[in-house]
Amino acid sequence: MRHALWVLIPACTWLLAGIAAAQPRDTNWALCTGSTDDDHRIIAACTAIIQSRDQSDANRAIAFQNRCMAINNGGHHDRAIQDCDQAVNLDPANVQGYLSRAHALFNKGDYDRAISDYGQAISLGSNGANTYVGRGAAYHKKGDNAHAIEDLSQAIKLDANNATAYFARGASYQALKENEHAIEDYSEAVRLAPRFAAAIYLRGMVKKLTGDDKGGDADIAQARKIDRLVGK
């Protein structure tokens, strides 16, 4: 998968919700809750559950949330948000519903609401590194790089091997013109993910800003060997 020059938060960052022994084990449940990577099949199966009259609100919330993720993956962010709205209305304690809606809001470009939903997920107990990466990325995209660095540093404390967290913090440092810190974070992202073309490319761009044209050009060339479209 290509790494974009900036973080795009896919709903599939978190696993599909609802796989539990207490859930019905028919075909639709299996497809809706993770037995396939085919978003079209997930949508169809979750829709069947949503339309079923014999499902509990908790089960329908899971189906709405998983359908939200699949729809978001297809780029239909407004429709995805509507499904996640239904998920959290049916089950206000549904952490995954808030996370999935936050991803869709991020992808839509509604960063303030994404930040709010990531915060709600954290308040409900979602303390994983990726939650802080998502909120940090949203802070960066709205231009609040101080809060972005705070969240991304927390993500790194939780998972020191999270290349995306280093990449996103590097971008935040770059936006603040803290070029040495940016280079350090991009370098750590590349150490953890050697084919992370966007991190290599942006490290090259920052090197050139600091006067290291030779090093910068080498990074940019290396990045475009991995992904010829990076930076374009």
Helices and strands as residue ranges (DSSP letters): G 11-13, H 27-32, H 39-51, H 57-73, H 77-90, H 95-108, H 111-123, H 129-141, H 145-158, H 163-175, H 179-192, H 197-209, H 213-226
